[in-house]
Amino acid sequence: MSRMILLTEGMSNPEEAKTATGLLRYRGEEVAAVFDSACIGETAQDVFGVGGAIPFVDSLDGLEADTLVMGIATAGGELPGAWRDIIADALRSGMKILNGLHTFISDDPEFASLAAEHGGELIDVRRPPAGLVVSSNEARNTPCFRVHTVGHDCGVGKMLTALELTTAVRGRGHTAEFLATGQTGIMITGSGIPIDAVVSDFVAGAAEQLVLENRDKEFLFIEGQGSLVHPLYSGVTLSLLHGCAPQAMVMGYDPTRTTIRHSAKPMPPIAEVIGLYEAMANVMAPSRVVAVAANTASLQESAARELLVSLGESLGLPATDVVRFGCEPIVDAVLEERRRVGEGAED
């Protein structure tokens, strides 16, 4: 088993360090430390709310680890210049560098030279596979039940929700697969396609390829990206939606957000966004939103429970926070939708 150090230097916050947070939650037993000199004396649990007693460090010396992971996911995905010396030190120690940024470190002459000299390895998770093609609109004809986690905004927990639902549905006795479409999900599961690094013509085809490769499962949970109403990422969101052709969608939602992240654009009402997703999905295949996965981390428990009840009543959908209260209401909705769709196909 590999031992990882998560590099988040200067960016140890939930918005920028999404990759680190995801790995702490789902591969925490492989994490030796988090690297950020501003957080010495604190633990991963203190800073990220997950990870237990995993410490912060400001040096690679003396750590039993073989992999340095770029633990951030920022808008634009550029490598911070201040990190170059840290990466170089890791390579001199013969470490593997796992990079999910848009900046490809394997193309960097200095890093490539150090890796070759000291036996290190450079892995760019966001480099898309060769041979991707345009969609043939075949995903909708597969026998698996396709569930797509979509977002009111970016950074609302689409990946986490899809992972939790996959585990829960397996626990109900079904075969299920999580299909990673972003760098963090790929690092967690070891497979997937980094959709936002794919040439735009081939995004739907890449999503379709993931579905076709896993068509033998009963349920597929396809990780969503961005949001249809996001001015930066909507193109990726729509192509992914059309490529995977879901029969059901789960809406990710942050009730405290008033403006779309990375913009000053006001958040549109969630009911309007649900309608937009359903209209766009139905261009390819019948689909509807069956539940809401809300991120209530910034609310007190009583306020969170009250909000979920109100949200569910106003939308006529089950609503839960899958981290705080579990995902069983969403699992019930997904299983019921599959039954309903199956009955419709028999008529």
C-alpha positions, 0 to 999 in steps of 0.5 A, a space after each residue: 500500500 502506498 503512503 501519501 503526503 498531501 501537498 496543500 501549502 498555503 491553500 488548506 481550505 475546503 474550497 481549494 483543497 478538495 482533492 486533499 479532503 476527498 483522499 482524507 475521507 476515502 483513502 485516509 489510511 494511506 495518508 501519512 501527512 498533509 504539507 502546509 507550513 501554515 498549519 503546523 500543530 494542527 491535524 487534518 480533522 482540525 482543518 478539514 473536518 476529516 482525517 483524524 489525527 493525521 498531522 501537518 508538516 513543513 518538510 518531507 524529511 523523516 516521513 515514511 511516504 512514497 507519493 506526493 499528491 497535489 492536494 488542490 483543485 483550483 479554478 484554472 488548475 495551475 501549479 503554484 510557483 512556490 510549490 516547485 521546490 517542494 516537488 523537486 525535493 520529493 523527486 530527489 528522494 525518489 518519490 512519485 508525484 501524483 498531479 491532478 492539475 491542468 499543468 502537466 508536470 511530466 512535460 516539465 524539463 526540470 521535473 522530468 530530469 529529476 525523476 529520471 535521475 533519482 528514480 521518481 515518477 510523474 503522473 498527470 491524472 488530468 491527461 485524458 486517454 488517447 483515442 476518444 471519439 464523439 458520442 454515438 448516443 449509445 449510453 441510453 440503450 444500455 441495460 444499467 440504470 444510470 444515475 447522474 449527480 448534478 449541481 446547483 453550482 460547482 463544489 457542492 458535493 457531487 462526487 461525494 454523493 455519487 461515492 456514498 450512493 454507490 456504497 449504499 446501493 451495493 449494501 442493498 445487494 445490487 451491483 453498482 459502479 462509481 464513474 469518476 469524471 474528475 481528478 479527485 474521483 480518479 485518485 480515489 478509485 483508480 479509474 475514470 476520465 478527467 472530463 474537463 481536460 477532454 477536447 470539447 467535441 469528445 466530452 460526451 463521447 468520453 462520458 458514453 465510453 465510461 458507461 459502455 465500459 461498465 454496462 454490466 452493472 445494475 447501477 452506474 453513479 456518474 460523477 457530475 462536473 460544474 453546473 448548467 448555470 455556471 458561467 465557467 463550466 456549463 459546457 462541460 456539464 451539458 456534454 457530460 449530461 448528454 453523454 451519460 444519458 441518465 435515467 435519474 439525477 440527484 441534485 447537489 445543493 448548498 443552501 447557504 450560497 447566494 452567488 455562483 462560485 467564482 462569479 458575482 452572478 446570483 444563484 438562481 432558485 433551485 426549482 428553476 435549475 432542476 427544471 433546466 437539468 430535466 429539460 436538457 437531459 430529456 433532449 437525449 433520454 427521459 430523465 428527472 431529478 429524484 432527490 436533493 443532496 444538500 451540503 449543510 455543513 455550515 448550519 447547526 444540526 437543528 437548522 439543517 434538519 429544518 431546512 431539509 424538511 422545508 426543501 423536501 416539501 417545497 420541491 416534492 423530493 426527498 432531501 438529505 445531507 449524505 454526510 450528516 444524516 446518511 443517504 438512505 432517502 436518496 437510495 430509496 428514491 433511486 430504487 423506486 425510480 428504477 422500478 418505475 422506469 422498468 414498469 414503463 418499459 414493459 407497458 
